[in-house]
Amino acid sequence: MSVTLSALLSPLAAKQQPLRQLFAAEPGRAKRFSTSACGIYLDYSKNLLDEQSWQALQQLATQSKIRQLSKQMQAGAAINNTEHRTVWHTRLRQQDLSNLQLAGEDIGAAITACQQQMAQLIDDLHAQRYIGYQGKPITDLVWVGIGGSLLGPQMAVEALTPYHCSPVNLHFAGNIDGAVVSDITKKLDPATTLVVVASKSFGTEETKQNALALRQWFNDAGADSNAIAHHFWATSSNVKAAAEFGIIEKHILPMWDWVGGRYSLWSAIGLPIALMIGNSAFKELLAGAAAMDEHFFNAPFSENLPVILALLGIWYINGFGCQAQALLPYSHYLRLLPSYVQQLDMESNGKSVDRRGQPLQDATAPVIWGDAGTNGQHAYHQLLHQSQLKVPADFILPLQVSHSFADQHQRLAAHCFAQTQALMQGKTEEEALAECLAAGMTQQAAAELAPHKVSPGNKPSNTLLLDALSPYHLGALIAMYEHKVFCQGAIWELNSFDQWGVELGKQLSGPIYQAISGQADGQFDCSTASLIKRFLQKP
Ligand code: F6P
């Protein structure tokens, strides 16, 4: 791209009328700037966006490589160019898998076989037919994995709590912090526990160490190698390493190079989800994502949810210089969504070079953060409303809920809508003054307090209404954010599917661990050397 996005968009951004004025001038604004697909309604009218800017953004999308790259993706081209990999996570949720070939391999058959193997395991666990090495049925499953091998299943399992139907309890072990496995093993009995080691590479240190700790726990309980083989499963593309660990071949669920870690919950990495909600509800999750794929691949950009969200994100990052994006689900069950999207977005697009390795001229992915509303209103919303930072926010609210506290759901919705309204319109000093006087304050007291009560407003937000937080709608929601990230990567012309930046820290931890554990001396900068020394001298 010859002109930077920032040079293109910032003059337009500087010309935007305040949101209050835009709303006053356009009674039809909510209708003009809203759309829906797959049971998700998006109101993006509360964005700092006039018609001219929106047209410019649409044009940016049309001139970008979104369509070209998505066609290449569908065709199986190695669009993850630094790792020479096809990007086919969308195929995992494709409803008709017949005749799906990649390089002469029947991928459709491979996906179907994996889904059947997963379904069989889940049926056995649900029916309490999986009997442990001491003759007792399995009651607990420990899922060992990190990053993409953890965040998706953990978020979706939590999001679909009302659909849980498993007699088997689920536990996640991600962090290398020994406290995690320690807490889990204190509560469980190896004789009734199944361990699934989820690692695409089967080389991730955290996962290996937690798996080793759990294997030791079995050993300590007197389990022999046959017992361990019976209780350990894996999901990995590195069959050799999983086998070396002691996992028998029929217990290794496949993963493929063409599924990126952070896009893998649709594969056998989704096993915890299927375990907790059952096989048919898991299929609904896939169906919702597939419906969003159809929408993304076919809908015109002006109605295309992922494209619209991608353009708005770029508008704020490159037009306004925003560095953060809040994700605020007004749903207790969706409270892990921000952590999930953090990896999806920041690991995909947090890059400094384009696909050819040339320095990027524009800033890319935002810092994603957030938590469930209304909790955040009593914590960080103060900053959203009154600080000088502009943090675009996505508010997400399911319309139907599974609980019977209807009034509380109405109140939750009222808060969600009120937040977007408050961010949009703000409160002027005149309004604050009038409010103080109406509350009976003296003129002087009111004048002193009013400036503190001013909210500048003009803060952008999207509101996403889900028909319900069902497996189908959750699938569509996740796929929507996946494609949003894809579109942004296409516009910035970077590779959204590698993550070389995480390697350096991993490399450096090796020599530090060697020094800490007394296996080798190392040469370190003075800060790191003194931290190691302090660690070794711990009180
Ligand atoms: O360190 C980053 C990362 O490679 C992620 O991209 C990935 O999701 C995670 O580690 C776990 O990787 P694996 O499934 O190979 O253990």
Boltz pocket constraint, residues with backbone or C-beta under 6 A from the ligand:
constraints:
  - pocket:
      binder: B
      contacts: [[A, 146], [A, 147], [A, 148], [A, 149], [A, 198], [A, 199], [A, 200], [A, 201], [A, 202], [A, 203], [A, 204], [A, 207], [A, 261], [A, 262], [A, 347], [A, 499], [A, 502]]
      max_distance: 6.0
